[in-house]
Amino acid sequence: MTKTFIETAGALTERENVLDGAGVDGAQLGALIGLTLLVLAALGAIVLVVAALVQVAQAVHLSEPARSRWVLAVVFAPVFGALAWFAVGNRLQMG
């Protein structure tokens, strides 16, 4: 009976050490956080590019050559081209 109690107490001690973070390596945690941020940034860039391409395709005020130039800008310079579209390209041209 005593042996079982000691084994149970030892198991609780092991469990407490894991919950306290004693078994977590700082380098591994940093790598995991960095990888997570990289994946989130890549997903954000993909969403930005897709949204820009959809808006360029639906823009009625663009001529076909202008639409083609915007599509090329967004495809070949994805983040910069998409941000440029949202900053200046998505405006109605007067005149």
N, CA, C and O atoms as CSV, one atom per row, in Angstrom:
chain,resi,resn,atom,element,x,y,z
A,1,MET,N,N,0.813,-1.187,0.000
A,1,MET,CA,C,0.000,0.000,0.000
A,1,MET,C,C,0.862,1.258,0.000
A,1,MET,O,O,0.523,2.235,-0.668
A,2,THR,N,N,1.967,1.249,0.737
A,2,THR,CA,C,2.846,2.400,0.808
A,2,THR,C,C,3.518,2.647,-0.537
A,2,THR,O,O,3.696,3.797,-0.940
A,3,LYS,N,N,3.888,1.585,-1.226
A,3,LYS,CA,C,4.550,1.735,-2.517
A,3,LYS,C,C,3.624,2.434,-3.511
A,3,LYS,O,O,4.071,3.308,-4.255
A,4,THR,N,N,2.373,2.074,-3.535
A,4,THR,CA,C,1.419,2.701,-4.441
A,4,THR,C,C,1.262,4.183,-4.128
A,4,THR,O,O,1.168,5.003,-5.042
A,5,PHE,N,N,1.233,4.527,-2.870
A,5,PHE,CA,C,1.117,5.919,-2.471
A,5,PHE,C,C,2.332,6.723,-2.923
A,5,PHE,O,O,2.186,7.847,-3.403
A,6,ILE,N,N,3.527,6.159,-2.774
A,6,ILE,CA,C,4.748,6.851,-3.187
A,6,ILE,C,C,4.772,7.017,-4.708
A,6,ILE,O,O,5.148,8.081,-5.200
A,7,GLU,N,N,4.382,5.998,-5.450
A,7,GLU,CA,C,4.327,6.110,-6.910
A,7,GLU,C,C,3.332,7.187,-7.327
A,7,GLU,O,O,3.592,7.948,-8.259
A,8,THR,N,N,2.189,7.252,-6.639
A,8,THR,CA,C,1.196,8.270,-6.955
A,8,THR,C,C,1.742,9.655,-6.644
A,8,THR,O,O,1.541,10.582,-7.428
A,9,ALA,N,N,2.417,9.814,-5.537
A,9,ALA,CA,C,3.001,11.107,-5.175
A,9,ALA,C,C,4.069,11.510,-6.192
A,9,ALA,O,O,4.176,12.680,-6.557
A,10,GLY,N,N,4.858,10.533,-6.647
A,10,GLY,CA,C,5.858,10.827,-7.663
A,10,GLY,C,C,5.229,11.260,-8.977
A,10,GLY,O,O,5.753,12.149,-9.648
A,11,ALA,N,N,4.125,10.652,-9.350
A,11,ALA,CA,C,3.422,11.029,-10.579
A,11,ALA,C,C,2.885,12.445,-10.475
A,11,ALA,O,O,2.929,13.199,-11.448
A,12,LEU,N,N,2.376,12.816,-9.299
A,12,LEU,CA,C,1.882,14.175,-9.109
A,12,LEU,C,C,3.021,15.184,-9.212
A,12,LEU,O,O,2.849,16.263,-9.780
A,13,THR,N,N,4.174,14.838,-8.667
A,13,THR,CA,C,5.324,15.726,-8.745
A,13,THR,C,C,5.751,15.914,-10.200
A,13,THR,O,O,6.061,17.031,-10.613
A,14,GLU,N,N,5.769,14.837,-10.975
A,14,GLU,CA,C,6.108,14.941,-12.403
A,14,GLU,C,C,5.113,15.845,-13.116
A,14,GLU,O,O,5.501,16.696,-13.917
A,15,ARG,N,N,3.858,15.664,-12.831
A,15,ARG,CA,C,2.821,16.460,-13.487
A,15,ARG,C,C,2.969,17.926,-13.114
A,15,ARG,O,O,2.786,18.792,-13.969
A,16,GLU,N,N,3.290,18.224,-11.879
A,16,GLU,CA,C,3.459,19.608,-11.455
A,16,GLU,C,C,4.652,20.249,-12.155
A,16,GLU,O,O,4.589,21.422,-12.524
A,17,ASN,N,N,5.734,19.502,-12.343
A,17,ASN,CA,C,6.900,20.058,-13.032
A,17,ASN,C,C,6.583,20.407,-14.474
A,17,ASN,O,O,7.055,21.429,-14.972
A,18,VAL,N,N,5.805,19.594,-15.153
A,18,VAL,CA,C,5.445,19.880,-16.534
A,18,VAL,C,C,4.568,21.117,-16.603
A,18,VAL,O,O,4.745,21.941,-17.499
A,19,LEU,N,N,3.636,21.268,-15.690
A,19,LEU,CA,C,2.765,22.432,-15.689
A,19,LEU,C,C,3.520,23.708,-15.354
A,19,LEU,O,O,3.135,24.786,-15.807
A,20,ASP,N,N,4.575,23.610,-14.579
A,20,ASP,CA,C,5.371,24.781,-14.252
A,20,ASP,C,C,6.272,25.217,-15.398
A,20,ASP,O,O,6.878,26.286,-15.322
A,21,GLY,N,N,6.376,24.434,-16.440
A,21,GLY,CA,C,7.198,24.781,-17.579
A,21,GLY,C,C,8.632,24.338,-17.441
A,21,GLY,O,O,9.493,24.805,-18.187
A,22,ALA,N,N,8.916,23.449,-16.505
A,22,ALA,CA,C,10.293,23.000,-16.296
A,22,ALA,C,C,10.814,22.206,-17.489
A,22,ALA,O,O,12.021,22.186,-17.728
A,23,GLY,N,N,9.933,21.553,-18.239
A,23,GLY,CA,C,10.356,20.741,-19.360
A,23,GLY,C,C,10.369,21.480,-20.686
A,23,GLY,O,O,10.648,20.869,-21.717
A,24,VAL,N,N,10.074,22.784,-20.695
A,24,VAL,CA,C,10.003,23.544,-21.940
A,24,VAL,C,C,11.335,24.230,-22.186
A,24,VAL,O,O,11.850,24.937,-21.320
A,25,ASP,N,N,11.884,24.020,-23.363
A,25,ASP,CA,C,13.148,24.631,-23.750
A,25,ASP,C,C,12.863,26.012,-24.337
A,25,ASP,O,O,11.970,26.158,-25.172
A,26,GLY,N,N,13.601,27.008,-23.914
A,26,GLY,CA,C,13.382,28.373,-24.382
A,26,GLY,C,C,13.600,28.526,-25.878
A,26,GLY,O,O,12.872,29.280,-26.524
A,27,ALA,N,N,14.571,27.840,-26.440
A,27,ALA,CA,C,14.846,27.928,-27.874
A,27,ALA,C,C,13.706,27.317,-28.684
A,27,ALA,O,O,13.325,27.838,-29.732
A,28,GLN,N,N,13.172,26.213,-28.189
A,28,GLN,CA,C,12.050,25.580,-28.892
A,28,GLN,C,C,10.814,26.469,-28.845
A,28,GLN,O,O,10.097,26.585,-29.839
A,29,LEU,N,N,10.560,27.090,-27.712
A,29,LEU,CA,C,9.419,27.975,-27.581
A,29,LEU,C,C,9.578,29.183,-28.499
A,29,LEU,O,O,8.615,29.598,-29.145
A,30,GLY,N,N,10.774,29.749,-28.563
A,30,GLY,CA,C,11.039,30.875,-29.450
A,30,GLY,C,C,10.858,30.498,-30.911
A,30,GLY,O,O,10.313,31.274,-31.696
A,31,ALA,N,N,11.316,29.303,-31.277
A,31,ALA,CA,C,11.158,28.837,-32.654
A,31,ALA,C,C,9.695,28.625,-32.987
A,31,ALA,O,O,9.260,28.930,-34.097
A,32,LEU,N,N,8.929,28.104,-32.036
A,32,LEU,CA,C,7.507,27.886,-32.267
A,32,LEU,C,C,6.760,29.205,-32.428
A,32,LEU,O,O,5.892,29.328,-33.291
A,33,ILE,N,N,7.091,30.179,-31.608
A,33,ILE,CA,C,6.458,31.495,-31.718
A,33,ILE,C,C,6.843,32.152,-33.044
A,33,ILE,O,O,5.992,32.735,-33.715
A,34,GLY,N,N,8.112,32.061,-33.422
A,34,GLY,CA,C,8.558,32.633,-34.692
A,34,GLY,C,C,7.881,31.986,-35.877
A,34,GLY,O,O,7.478,32.676,-36.813
A,35,LEU,N,N,7.748,30.674,-35.853
A,35,LEU,CA,C,7.075,29.968,-36.940
A,35,LEU,C,C,5.604,30.352,-37.014
A,35,LEU,O,O,5.057,30.525,-38.104
A,36,THR,N,N,4.970,30.483,-35.868
A,36,THR,CA,C,3.565,30.889,-35.841
A,36,THR,C,C,3.388,32.284,-36.433
A,36,THR,O,O,2.470,32.511,-37.220
A,37,LEU,N,N,4.253,33.210,-36.062
A,37,LEU,CA,C,4.166,34.564,-36.611
A,37,LEU,C,C,4.425,34.586,-38.111
A,37,LEU,O,O,3.785,35.340,-38.844
A,38,LEU,N,N,5.357,33.764,-38.566
A,38,LEU,CA,C,5.650,33.677,-39.993
A,38,LEU,C,C,4.453,33.148,-40.773
A,38,LEU,O,O,4.125,33.668,-41.839
A,39,VAL,N,N,3.805,32.122,-40.249
A,39,VAL,CA,C,2.620,31.556,-40.908
A,39,VAL,C,C,1.484,32.574,-40.933
A,39,VAL,O,O,0.804,32.716,-41.949
A,40,LEU,N,N,1.272,33.285,-39.823
A,40,LEU,CA,C,0.220,34.304,-39.789
A,40,LEU,C,C,0.509,35.448,-40.767
A,40,LEU,O,O,-0.410,35.950,-41.413
A,41,ALA,N,N,1.760,35.859,-40.881
A,41,ALA,CA,C,2.122,36.916,-41.829
A,41,ALA,C,C,1.902,36.451,-43.267
A,41,ALA,O,O,1.420,37.218,-44.100
A,42,ALA,N,N,2.252,35.204,-43.561
A,42,ALA,CA,C,2.049,34.672,-44.910
A,42,ALA,C,C,0.557,34.590,-45.231
A,42,ALA,O,O,0.139,34.941,-46.335
A,43,LEU,N,N,-0.233,34.135,-44.287
A,43,LEU,CA,C,-1.687,34.077,-44.516
A,43,LEU,C,C,-2.270,35.475,-44.715
A,43,LEU,O,O,-3.143,35.672,-45.561
A,44,GLY,N,N,-1.793,36.435,-43.945
A,44,GLY,CA,C,-2.252,37.816,-44.109
A,44,GLY,C,C,-1.900,38.367,-45.479
A,44,GLY,O,O,-2.714,39.051,-46.099
A,45,ALA,N,N,-0.700,38.079,-45.958
A,45,ALA,CA,C,-0.289,38.542,-47.285
A,45,ALA,C,C,-1.135,37.889,-48.375
A,45,ALA,O,O,-1.503,38.545,-49.350
A,46,ILE,N,N,-1.442,36.614,-48.217
A,46,ILE,CA,C,-2.270,35.918,-49.213
A,46,ILE,C,C,-3.670,36.517,-49.252
A,46,ILE,O,O,-4.223,36.734,-50.331
A,47,VAL,N,N,-4.246,36.784,-48.081
A,47,VAL,CA,C,-5.585,37.386,-48.027
A,47,VAL,C,C,-5.560,38.774,-48.657
A,47,VAL,O,O,-6.483,39.136,-49.386
A,48,LEU,N,N,-4.519,39.553,-48.386
A,48,LEU,CA,C,-4.395,40.892,-48.957
A,48,LEU,C,C,-4.323,40.845,-50.480
A,48,LEU,O,O,-4.987,41.630,-51.156
A,49,VAL,N,N,-3.529,39.935,-51.020
A,49,VAL,CA,C,-3.372,39.819,-52.474
A,49,VAL,C,C,-4.673,39.350,-53.122
A,49,VAL,O,O,-5.081,39.889,-54.151
A,50,VAL,N,N,-5.317,38.365,-52.538
A,50,VAL,CA,C,-6.571,37.856,-53.108
A,50,VAL,C,C,-7.639,38.942,-53.086
A,50,VAL,O,O,-8.375,39.104,-54.060
A,51,ALA,N,N,-7.735,39.690,-51.983
A,51,ALA,CA,C,-8.718,40.770,-51.901
A,51,ALA,C,C,-8.440,41.844,-52.954
A,51,ALA,O,O,-9.370,42.363,-53.570
A,52,ALA,N,N,-7.175,42.174,-53.160
A,52,ALA,CA,C,-6.824,43.177,-54.173
A,52,ALA,C,C,-7.166,42.683,-55.573
A,52,ALA,O,O,-7.702,43.444,-56.379
A,53,LEU,N,N,-6.866,41.421,-55.877
A,53,LEU,CA,C,-7.184,40.889,-57.204
A,53,LEU,C,C,-8.683,40.850,-57.451
A,53,LEU,O,O,-9.133,41.126,-58.563
A,54,VAL,N,N,-9.459,40.513,-56.436
A,54,VAL,CA,C,-10.920,40.501,-56.592
A,54,VAL,C,C,-11.423,41.907,-56.857
A,54,VAL,O,O,-12.272,42.106,-57.726
A,55,GLN,N,N,-10.914,42.883,-56.125
A,55,GLN,CA,C,-11.359,44.256,-56.335
A,55,GLN,C,C,-10.928,44.799,-57.696
A,55,GLN,O,O,-11.680,45.538,-58.333
A,56,VAL,N,N,-9.733,44.442,-58.143
A,56,VAL,CA,C,-9.289,44.887,-59.472
A,56,VAL,C,C,-10.201,44.291,-60.542
A,56,VAL,O,O,-10.570,44.974,-61.498
A,57,ALA,N,N,-10.560,43.037,-60.383
A,57,ALA,CA,C,-11.433,42.384,-61.367
A,57,ALA,C,C,-12.821,43.000,-61.384
A,57,ALA,O,O,-13.472,43.018,-62.429
A,58,GLN,N,N,-13.284,43.500,-60.259
A,58,GLN,CA,C,-14.636,44.059,-60.179
A,58,GLN,C,C,-14.688,45.562,-60.400
A,58,GLN,O,O,-15.782,46.125,-60.435
A,59,ALA,N,N,-13.564,46.228,-60.549
A,59,ALA,CA,C,-13.538,47.683,-60.722
A,59,ALA,C,C,-14.074,48.056,-62.098
A,59,ALA,O,O,-13.480,47.715,-63.121
A,60,VAL,N,N,-15.197,48.756,-62.113
A,60,VAL,CA,C,-15.820,49.117,-63.393
A,60,VAL,C,C,-15.181,50.355,-64.013
A,60,VAL,O,O,-15.336,50.591,-65.211
A,61,HIS,N,N,-14.470,51.143,-63.223
A,61,HIS,CA,C,-13.889,52.379,-63.744
A,61,HIS,C,C,-12.545,52.159,-64.437
A,61,HIS,O,O,-11.973,53.114,-64.962
A,62,LEU,N,N,-12.027,50.941,-64.453
A,62,LEU,CA,C,-10.729,50.675,-65.075
A,62,LEU,C,C,-10.900,50.224,-66.522
A,62,LEU,O,O,-11.798,49.448,-66.851
A,63,SER,N,N,-10.023,50.728,-67.368
A,63,SER,CA,C,-9.977,50.210,-68.737
A,63,SER,C,C,-9.220,48.881,-68.708
A,63,SER,O,O,-8.573,48.551,-67.713
A,64,GLU,N,N,-9.303,48.131,-69.785
A,64,GLU,CA,C,-8.624,46.822,-69.823
A,64,GLU,C,C,-7.102,46.945,-69.676
A,64,GLU,O,O,-6.511,46.157,-68.939
A,65,PRO,N,N,-6.442,47.905,-70.349
A,65,PRO,CA,C,-4.979,48.023,-70.125
A,65,PRO,C,C,-4.640,48.384,-68.675
A,65,PRO,O,O,-3.669,47.870,-68.120
A,66,ALA,N,N,-5.428,49.257,-68.069
A,66,ALA,CA,C,-5.171,49.638,-66.682
A,66,ALA,C,C,-5.413,48.445,-65.750
A,66,ALA,O,O,-4.659,48.236,-64.799
A,67,ARG,N,N,-6.449,47.675,-66.021
A,67,ARG,CA,C,-6.744,46.488,-65.213
A,67,ARG,C,C,-5.590,45.486,-65.323
A,67,ARG,O,O,-5.174,44.896,-64.326
A,68,SER,N,N,-5.084,45.302,-66.535
A,68,SER,CA,C,-3.966,44.370,-66.735
A,68,SER,C,C,-2.720,44.823,-65.988
A,68,SER,O,O,-2.010,44.008,-65.399
A,69,ARG,N,N,-2.458,46.126,-66.013
A,69,ARG,CA,C,-1.294,46.646,-65.287
A,69,ARG,C,C,-1.448,46.438,-63.786
A,69,ARG,O,O,-0.481,46.081,-63.112
A,70,TRP,N,N,-2.644,46.657,-63.253
A,70,TRP,CA,C,-2.857,46.446,-61.824
A,70,TRP,C,C,-2.725,44.976,-61.439
A,70,TRP,O,O,-2.155,44.648,-60.399
A,71,VAL,N,N,-3.249,44.102,-62.276
A,71,VAL,CA,C,-3.112,42.668,-61.993
A,71,VAL,C,C,-1.639,42.273,-61.999
A,71,VAL,O,O,-1.201,41.531,-61.120
A,72,LEU,N,N,-0.880,42.748,-62.958
A,72,LEU,CA,C,0.550,42.446,-63.008
A,72,LEU,C,C,1.279,43.013,-61.789
A,72,LEU,O,O,2.168,42.365,-61.238
A,73,ALA,N,N,0.904,44.220,-61.372
A,73,ALA,CA,C,1.537,44.824,-60.199
A,73,ALA,C,C,1.262,44.009,-58.944
A,73,ALA,O,O,2.155,43.811,-58.120
A,74,VAL,N,N,0.030,43.537,-58.799
A,74,VAL,CA,C,-0.324,42.765,-57.606
A,74,VAL,C,C,0.320,41.384,-57.644
A,74,VAL,O,O,0.715,40.862,-56.602
A,75,VAL,N,N,0.433,40.784,-58.827
A,75,VAL,CA,C,0.994,39.438,-58.929
A,75,VAL,C,C,2.517,39.460,-58.766
A,75,VAL,O,O,3.075,38.602,-58.082
A,76,PHE,N,N,3.190,40.426,-59.384
A,76,PHE,CA,C,4.656,40.420,-59.363
A,76,PHE,C,C,5.260,41.140,-58.156
A,76,PHE,O,O,6.414,40.887,-57.808
A,77,ALA,N,N,4.513,42.020,-57.519
A,77,ALA,CA,C,4.953,42.662,-56.272
A,77,ALA,C,C,3.788,42.539,-55.294
A,77,ALA,O,O,3.092,43.518,-55.027
A,78,PRO,N,N,3.576,41.335,-54.760
A,78,PRO,CA,C,2.321,41.035,-54.079
A,78,PRO,C,C,1.910,42.015,-52.981
A,78,PRO,O,O,0.833,42.606,-53.064
A,79,VAL,N,N,2.721,42.196,-51.982
A,79,VAL,CA,C,2.304,43.050,-50.872
A,79,VAL,C,C,2.310,44.512,-51.291
A,79,VAL,O,O,1.348,45.233,-51.025
A,80,PHE,N,N,3.379,44.959,-51.941
A,80,PHE,CA,C,3.449,46.358,-52.376
A,80,PHE,C,C,2.368,46.678,-53.396
A,80,PHE,O,O,1.730,47.727,-53.308
A,81,GLY,N,N,2.150,45.789,-54.366
A,81,GLY,CA,C,1.122,46.024,-55.381
A,81,GLY,C,C,-0.272,46.070,-54.789
A,81,GLY,O,O,-1.088,46.903,-55.183
A,82,ALA,N,N,-0.556,45.179,-53.842
A,82,ALA,CA,C,-1.872,45.177,-53.209
A,82,ALA,C,C,-2.069,46.435,-52.370
A,82,ALA,O,O,-3.135,47.050,-52.403
A,83,LEU,N,N,-1.041,46.814,-51.621
A,83,LEU,CA,C,-1.163,48.040,-50.825
A,83,LEU,C,C,-1.306,49.269,-51.719
A,83,LEU,O,O,-2.056,50.187,-51.389
A,84,ALA,N,N,-0.597,49.297,-52.846
A,84,ALA,CA,C,-0.734,50.414,-53.789
A,84,ALA,C,C,-2.144,50.461,-54.358
A,84,ALA,O,O,-2.707,51.544,-54.522
A,85,TRP,N,N,-2.723,49.304,-54.662
A,85,TRP,CA,C,-4.100,49.269,-55.160
A,85,TRP,C,C,-5.060,49.863,-54.133
A,85,TRP,O,O,-5.904,50.691,-54.474
A,86,PHE,N,N,-4.931,49.440,-52.882
A,86,PHE,CA,C,-5.842,49.946,-51.858
A,86,PHE,C,C,-5.590,51.423,-51.561
A,86,PHE,O,O,-6.514,52.132,-51.164
A,87,ALA,N,N,-4.365,51.897,-51.745
A,87,ALA,CA,C,-4.049,53.296,-51.454
A,87,ALA,C,C,-4.478,54.241,-52.569
A,87,ALA,O,O,-5.071,55.285,-52.298
A,88,VAL,N,N,-4.185,53.888,-53.823
A,88,VAL,CA,C,-4.451,54.834,-54.919
A,88,VAL,C,C,-5.270,54.259,-56.058
A,88,VAL,O,O,-5.976,55.010,-56.730
A,89,GLY,N,N,-5.207,52.988,-56.296
A,89,GLY,CA,C,-5.867,52.426,-57.465
A,89,GLY,C,C,-7.360,52.255,-57.328
A,89,GLY,O,O,-8.079,52.233,-58.326
A,90,ASN,N,N,-7.832,52.135,-56.110
A,90,ASN,CA,C,-9.243,51.864,-55.878
A,90,ASN,C,C,-10.025,53.168,-55.728
A,90,ASN,O,O,-10.853,53.289,-54.825
A,91,ARG,N,N,-9.777,54.133,-56.590
A,91,ARG,CA,C,-10.469,55.413,-56.563
A,91,ARG,C,C,-11.110,55.643,-57.923
A,91,ARG,O,O,-10.536,55.303,-58.958
A,92,LEU,N,N,-12.282,56.213,-57.912
A,92,LEU,CA,C,-12.910,56.581,-59.171
A,92,LEU,C,C,-12.129,57.724,-59.801
A,92,LEU,O,O,-11.751,58.684,-59.129
A,93,GLN,N,N,-11.899,57.604,-61.078
A,93,GLN,CA,C,-11.169,58.667,-61.757
A,93,GLN,C,C,-12.179,59.658,-62.332
A,93,GLN,O,O,-13.073,59.284,-63.092
A,94,MET,N,N,-12.025,60.895,-61.964
A,94,MET,CA,C,-12.923,61.942,-62.454
A,94,MET,C,C,-12.370,62.505,-63.760
A,94,MET,O,O,-11.170,62.743,-63.890
A,95,GLY,N,N,-13.259,62.711,-64.719
A,95,GLY,CA,C,-12.831,63.378,-65.937
A,95,GLY,C,C,-12.734,62.528,-67.120
A,95,GLY,O,O,-12.379,63.008,-68.196
